[in-house]
């Protein structure tokens, strides 16, 4: 069941992933990945998830932990933000 669900999500995200700008390694930025996931949730479920949608008209954010900063311990939040700041998504 998990495998088929993963295949379904992959096929749903593939068209938008292909259209997004990529770096020299073929990866998209964290803000582009947020956009793709946001679009999937809105189109499929009508969900607008706090912290995932654009803020002030921009997909870039200084807090990429998906709006969970007030719910996470600072150390964990720092780890998430460091990881997202230094890595793109393939």
N, C-alpha and C positions, 0 to 999 in steps of 0.2 A: 504494500500500500504506500509506504514511504517513497519507494523508488518511482512509482507511477506519479505520485504527487510532485516529486522533484522534476521529473520529465515534463509534466504539465506546466509548472512554473517557469522552467527553462524555456520552453517553447513560447510562452506568453511574453517573456522578457526579451527574447532574442531580437525581434524587429526593432525595438527601441534601443537596445544595446548596440546594434549594428549602426544605427543612425547617430549615436552620440560621439562627440569628439574624443579621441584617444591620444595618449602619449606615445612615445617612440617604442614602448614595450607592448602596445596594444591594450593598455588599461585605461579605464575611465576614472575621473576624479571622484572623491567622496561626495561632492555636491551633485555630480551627474548621476551617481548611483542612487542618491536620495531622491532625485527627480524621477528616475525610472520606477523605483519602488512606490513612491507617492502616486504616480500615474496609474500603476497597476491596481493599487488599493481603491482609488477613486473610480476607475472604469469598471472594475469588477464588483465592488461592494458598496460604492458610494461613501467610503470611509475617508475622513480627513483626520489624520493622526497628528496630534500636537507634537511639534518638534520635527516632523518629517516634511511638512509643507514649507514652501518658501516663506521667508519673513521679510517684510518691507520690500517686497518685489524682487528679492534675490535668493538664489538657491545656495549661495555661499553662506557659511556661518562660522562664527568664532567658537561655537559650542556644538560640535558634531555628534554629541552623545544622544541624539534623537529626543531632545527635550526632557531627558530624565535626570538632568543635573541636580535637581532639588530632591531626588529620591535615592541617589547613589552616594556611597561614601566618597569623600574627596579623592582618596587614593585610587579607587576604582575608576572614577571619572577621569582622573589624570592619565591612567593607563589607556583607557579607551581613546581619549583625545590624542594622545601621543601616537597610538597605533594608526588611527585614521589620518592623522596629519602626515605621516611618513609613508603611507602605502596607498596605492591606487587599487582599483578593483578590476580583475580580469574576468 
